[in-house]
Amino acid sequence: MSETATPIAVAGDWHGDVPWMRAVVDAAATAGAELILHVGDLAVLWPGRDKGKFDRRLQQRLELRDMKFVFVDGNHDNHHELRLLPLDDDGLAPLRPHIRYLPRGARFKYAGLTIAGLGGAYSIDQEWRTAGKDWWPEEDVTDDDVDRLIAGGPADVLIMHDVPYGIRVKSDLDLPPKIREASQVTRTRLRRAVDALTPASVFAGHWHQRVIGTILHPGGKETRVDVLNMNLSRDGNAVLVWPGSFPLRVEPLPIGSPRRE
């Protein structure tokens, strides 16, 4: 399969930042992308007085640019309401006309690629958060989530929120032992999924840094892991991915300065 001329954009955490969201959507559209994949901590359905505002603004920008948007859940997302969304026949959940949620273990096909999702993560700051307001107990990845993903069969691209074990992130060294151990349980589960599916590419976020790593599998197959930085990182929050021959070509997405409108 030859490489296509139309890339896919993949973005890291946005945390409900409307100006930044617009800047990335505009940059992706300018680059020729028709689909944006998002690794979670998006902040749709976020509770409070402004609930739905970010969702509406995202839908408006996607509609303006005629783009599709598919996201997995992060740890800082409204897990309760995401799980109540009705699923389409393909297993994805429409949030708005241009926005769809990719539940844990679900997958879809796009441009010849099978793209699967395994969102969720352990919040290292959960002791400072309030259940149902800005933290949800469903946040963490479970063994059942991993088993469901593996049972669905092979995937070329895996969209996660947290980073599979074996890829070093800087925060590994800064956490208290108890929190580091809890986080490692989650990351070990993610690594089990990667080892089982051996995807060509994994995209993740969560740790607010840009890291590129490789996981080697028996037989010589490799998985490239791209950890994406958070909103306001103009060089590290998003990349372009070209469907086609493997390994997939991945390049930075240049993002302009966000502007309030």
TIFI-563947 format. One line per 5 residues: number of its first residue (from 1); for each residue x, y negated, z negated of C-alpha. Coordinates in steps of 0.25 Angstrom, whole numbers. Layout:
BEGIN
NUM	X/Y/Z  ... $
END
This chain:
BEGIN
1	0/0/0  6/-13/4  6/-25/-5  -6/-34/-3  -6/-49/0 $
6	-15/-53/-12  -10/-52/-26  -17/-49/-39  -14/-59/-50  -12/-54/-64 $
11	-13/-63/-76  -9/-63/-91  -17/-68/-103  -25/-81/-101  -31/-83/-115 $
16	-43/-91/-109  -34/-102/-104  -43/-108/-93  -33/-117/-86  -22/-106/-85 $
21	-33/-96/-80  -36/-106/-69  -21/-108/-66  -19/-93/-64  -31/-90/-56 $
26	-27/-101/-47  -13/-96/-45  -18/-82/-43  -28/-87/-32  -17/-95/-25 $
31	-8/-83/-25  -19/-75/-18  -24/-66/-29  -38/-62/-29  -38/-55/-42 $
36	-32/-59/-56  -30/-48/-66  -29/-52/-81  -22/-45/-92  -31/-50/-103 $
41	-32/-61/-114  -40/-68/-104  -51/-73/-114  -64/-71/-107  -76/-70/-115 $
46	-68/-76/-127  -77/-80/-138  -80/-94/-143  -87/-107/-139  -80/-106/-125 $
51	-83/-92/-122  -84/-89/-107  -77/-102/-103  -64/-95/-99  -72/-84/-92 $
56	-80/-95/-84  -67/-103/-80  -60/-90/-76  -72/-86/-67  -73/-100/-61 $
61	-58/-99/-57  -59/-85/-51  -71/-89/-44  -65/-102/-38  -53/-93/-34 $
66	-61/-81/-29  -53/-72/-38  -56/-59/-46  -51/-57/-61  -49/-44/-69 $
71	-44/-44/-83  -42/-35/-94  -44/-38/-109  -33/-43/-118  -32/-43/-133 $
76	-38/-57/-134  -50/-55/-126  -65/-53/-130  -65/-37/-129  -79/-36/-135 $
81	-85/-43/-124  -76/-38/-113  -81/-24/-117  -95/-28/-115  -94/-32/-101 $
86	-101/-23/-91  -92/-15/-82  -93/-15/-66  -93/-1/-59  -78/-2/-58 $
91	-76/-4/-73  -73/-19/-73  -81/-29/-81  -85/-42/-74  -84/-54/-83 $
96	-88/-64/-73  -89/-63/-57  -73/-64/-55  -69/-59/-69  -68/-44/-72 $
101	-63/-37/-85  -55/-24/-83  -58/-15/-95  -47/-6/-101  -46/6/-93 $
106	-53/0/-81  -47/-1/-67  -50/-7/-53  -44/-7/-39  -39/-20/-32 $
111	-31/-21/-20  -27/-6/-20  -23/-7/-35  -29/0/-47  -29/-10/-58 $
116	-33/-5/-72  -35/-12/-86  -30/-10/-100  -33/-23/-108  -32/-25/-122 $
121	-20/-27/-133  -18/-28/-147  -18/-42/-153  -6/-45/-161  -13/-58/-166 $
126	-26/-51/-170  -25/-54/-185  -27/-69/-182  -39/-66/-173  -54/-64/-176 $
131	-62/-52/-171  -72/-55/-160  -67/-70/-159  -53/-68/-153  -50/-54/-156 $
136	-57/-41/-153  -53/-27/-159  -55/-21/-145  -43/-28/-140  -33/-16/-141 $
141	-30/-5/-131  -35/8/-135  -31/22/-131  -45/24/-125  -42/12/-116 $
146	-29/18/-111  -35/32/-109  -47/26/-101  -37/18/-92  -28/31/-90 $
151	-41/39/-87  -44/29/-76  -32/33/-67  -20/26/-61  -19/11/-60 $
156	-9/2/-52  -11/-10/-61  -14/-10/-76  -19/-23/-82  -16/-23/-97 $
161	-16/-34/-108  -5/-28/-117  8/-23/-112  11/-8/-112  22/-3/-121 $
166	36/-3/-115  35/-17/-110  42/-26/-119  36/-39/-123  42/-50/-131 $
171	32/-50/-142  35/-35/-145  47/-41/-154  39/-51/-161  27/-44/-167 $
176	26/-39/-182  28/-23/-182  13/-20/-185  8/-29/-173  19/-24/-164 $
181	15/-9/-167  0/-12/-165  3/-18/-152  12/-7/-147  1/3/-149 $
186	-7/-5/-139  5/-6/-129  8/9/-131  -6/12/-126  -4/3/-114 $
191	9/10/-111  1/23/-111  -8/18/-100  3/13/-92  11/26/-93 $
196	-2/34/-89  -6/25/-77  8/20/-72  2/8/-65  11/0/-56 $
201	9/-13/-64  4/-17/-78  0/-31/-81  -2/-36/-96  -1/-48/-104 $
206	-4/-50/-119  10/-54/-124  11/-67/-117  24/-65/-110  28/-61/-96 $
211	35/-47/-95  38/-38/-84  41/-23/-87  41/-9/-82  36/4/-87 $
216	43/16/-81  35/29/-79  39/44/-77  42/46/-63  47/32/-60 $
221	34/24/-59  35/10/-65  24/1/-70  27/-14/-70  22/-22/-82 $
226	19/-37/-81  16/-44/-94  10/-57/-91  11/-70/-99  -1/-78/-105 $
231	-8/-90/-100  1/-103/-97  13/-94/-92  14/-99/-78  25/-89/-74 $
236	20/-77/-82  5/-76/-84  1/-70/-70  7/-62/-59  3/-58/-45 $
241	2/-43/-41  2/-38/-27  -6/-25/-24  1/-15/-15  14/-7/-16 $
246	19/-3/-30  26/-9/-38  16/-21/-37  22/-34/-34  20/-44/-46 $
251	24/-58/-46  21/-70/-55  9/-79/-52  13/-94/-52  3/-101/-60 $
256	1/-116/-60  -1/-125/-72  -15/-124/-78  -24/-136/-76  -37/-139/-84 $
261	-49/-141/-75 $
END
